[in-house]
Amino acid sequence: MTKYRESKAALNSKTYDRNIIEAPTENIYEALAIIAKRSIQINLDIKKELHEKLEEFATHNDSLEEIFENKEQIEVSRFYERLPKPHAMAVEEWLNEKIYHRNTEESND
């Protein structure tokens, strides 16, 4: 997860040059499909880590007692809310050539 904490991805919506996005694949749809798949992977990684951290604060009793807010738990949640969105991180990785991709349909002739 460390790499996501240090992401320089945009926190707000940003317009990108289509030609730069499609350059590695020469096909905008293929590039967007790769970015979308990476975005899903990033989202799952972040979600898994967040649930693991929040599980540390969980109380495992079956009573209907009042649940008290835990300040540490709130801080953890706020930290993850402030991270760039997974799609922004995926685009940033794509632009920095950090995503490995290959076309399995191309022949090796």
C-alpha positions in Angstrom: 0.0 0.0 0.0 2.9 2.3 0.6 3.1 3.1 -3.1 -0.5 4.4 -3.1 0.2 6.7 -0.2 2.9 8.4 -2.2 0.9 8.7 -5.3 1.1 12.1 -7.1 -2.2 11.5 -8.9 -4.6 14.4 -9.3 -7.2 14.8 -6.5 -9.6 16.6 -8.8 -10.9 15.9 -12.3 -8.2 16.6 -14.9 -8.2 16.6 -18.7 -5.6 14.5 -20.5 -4.3 14.6 -24.0 -5.9 11.7 -25.8 -2.8 11.2 -28.0 -0.6 10.7 -24.9 -3.1 8.3 -23.4 -3.3 6.1 -26.5 0.3 6.3 -27.6 1.6 3.1 -25.9 -1.2 1.0 -27.5 -2.1 3.1 -30.5 -5.7 2.4 -29.6 -7.6 4.6 -27.1 -10.1 1.9 -26.3 -7.4 -0.6 -25.5 -5.5 2.0 -23.4 -8.7 2.8 -21.4 -9.5 -0.9 -20.9 -6.0 -1.4 -19.4 -6.3 1.7 -17.2 -9.8 0.5 -16.1 -8.4 -2.9 -15.1 -5.6 -1.4 -13.2 -8.0 1.0 -11.4 -10.0 -2.0 -10.3 -6.9 -3.7 -8.9 -5.9 -0.5 -7.0 -9.4 -0.1 -5.6 -9.4 -3.7 -4.4 -5.9 -3.3 -2.8 -6.9 -0.1 -1.0 -10.3 -1.6 0.1 -8.6 -4.7 1.5 -6.0 -2.7 3.4 -8.7 -0.4 4.8 -10.8 -3.3 6.0 -7.8 -4.9 7.6 -7.0 -1.7 9.5 -10.6 -1.1 10.6 -10.8 -4.8 11.7 -8.2 -3.9 14.4 -10.8 -1.6 15.9 -13.7 -4.0 15.7 -15.3 -5.3 18.8 -16.6 -8.8 18.6 -19.5 -9.0 21.0 -23.1 -9.7 20.2 -24.6 -7.3 22.6 -26.5 -4.3 21.5 -24.5 -1.8 23.5 -23.9 1.6 22.2 -21.0 1.8 19.8 -18.6 4.6 20.8 -16.7 6.5 18.1 -13.0 5.7 18.1 -10.9 8.7 17.2 -8.1 6.5 15.7 -10.6 4.7 13.5 -12.0 8.0 12.3 -8.5 9.2 11.4 -7.8 6.0 9.5 -11.0 6.5 7.5 -10.3 10.1 6.8 -6.8 9.2 5.6 -8.2 6.8 3.0 -10.9 9.3 2.0 -8.2 11.9 1.2 -6.3 9.5 -1.1 -6.6 10.1 -4.9 -9.2 8.0 -6.5 -8.1 4.7 -8.0 -8.8 5.8 -11.5 -6.6 8.8 -11.1 -3.8 6.6 -9.7 -4.2 4.2 -12.6 -4.0 7.1 -15.2 -0.9 8.4 -13.4 0.7 5.0 -13.5 -0.2 4.7 -17.2 1.4 8.0 -18.1 4.5 7.2 -16.1 4.8 3.8 -17.9 4.4 1.8 -14.7 1.7 -0.5 -16.0 2.9 -3.6 -17.8 0.7 -4.6 -20.7 0.9 -6.9 -23.7 -1.4 -7.9 -26.6 -1.9 -11.6 -26.4 -3.5 -11.7 -29.9 -0.3 -10.6 -31.6 1.7 -13.4 -33.2 5.4 -13.8 -32.7 6.3 -14.1 -36.4 
